[in-house]
Amino acid sequence: QVQLVESGGGLVQAGGSLRLSCAASGGTFSVYAMAWFRQAPGKERELLAAFSDNGGSTYSDSVKGRFTISRDNSKNTVYLQMNSLKPEDTAVYYCAARIRYTANYNYWGQGTQVTVSS
């Protein structure tokens, strides 16, 4: 069973950038399709970026063109590069994993806080 640990959150001014990392352990990393979610106070959890089963990536409209998901299988790590950050990007960010060719993200990290000041 894979364990996920996020890092890289923090406080940044609007227009700035952050890169989040999610380190995986305890499983065979390549069998998992990875994704990033976020949840702001009082809002539902939102899927931001995800790898498909064939390795492609998809993005929500809210972050398309600003955020990039990537992975380094040699380091068992997935990243979320976030550029042109806005105050509305403030949230707790989570990485998640599902076994490829299954539907549900069953494995979650503890989350990392991102705060964007105006």
N, C-alpha and C positions, 0 to 999 in steps of 0.2 A: 504494500500500500504506500503510495507516494505521500510525502509531507512537503508542504510548500511554505516558504518564508519570504515575505516581501521586505524590501528596503528601498531607501532613496526618497521617501517622502520628506516634506518640510514646508517651510514658508517661502514664498516667492512673490515678487511683484508681478502685476499684470504685464503681459508681453514677454515674460521670462520663460525659461525652459527648465525642465527636470527630466531625469531619466530614472524610472523605477526598475528595479530588478526583482526577480522571483526565482529563488534557488530551490530546486527540487531534489529530494533525497528519498531513498527507500524504495525506489521502483526503477523500471527501465524507461528512461525519459522519452525515448523515441516512440513508445506506444501511445503516448498521450497527446491529445490535441489541447493546446493551451489557449487561455483567453484572459482578458482583463475586464473587470467590472468596477463600478463605483456606486457608492450610495451616499447621498447627501442627506442631512437631517430633514426628516419629514417627507422624504421622497422614496420611491421604490428603487430597488437595485437596477442598475442600467448596464447592459452589455455594451462595451465600448469597442473592443477589437478582439478578433478571434482568428485562430488558424483553422482552416477546413481540413477535412480528412486527407486531402491530396496535397496539403502544404500551402495552399493559397491563403490569403488573409482578407478579412472583411472588416468594415468599420461602420460605426453608427454615424448618422448624419451630423451629430453634434461634435464629432471630433475628426471627421474625414478631412484630410489635408493638413491637419495640425499634429496628429498623433501617429506614431508608427510602432507596430508590434514586430518584434524580431526574436529569434531564439538562437542559442549557441548550444547545440547538442553535446559538444565536447565538454562544456561546463555545466550541463544540466540546468541551464538558466534561460528564462524568457525575460524580455525587456519591453518597456513601454517608454518610448521617447516622446515627450510632450513639449511641444513648442507653441508659441503665441498663446500662452495661458491666459485665461480670463477668470474674473472672480467667480463666475458660475461653474468653473471647474472644481471649486472647493468641495471636497468629499473625502471619504475613506475609500481607498482604492484596494481592490482585491485581485489576486490572480487565482485562477481556477483551472482545473484539469478534468478532462473526461477521457475515457479510453476511446481511441479512435474507432469510428463506425458505431458508436453508441451515442445516445441522445443527451444524457444528463451529465452536468458538471457535478461530480460527487466529491471532489477534493478541492479544498479551499485553504488559502492562507489566512493569517490573522488580520491582515489589512494594514495599510500604512496611510497616515493622514497627509493630505495635500491641501494646503491653504494658500489661496491666491489673493493678495491684497490689491486694492484699487489705488 
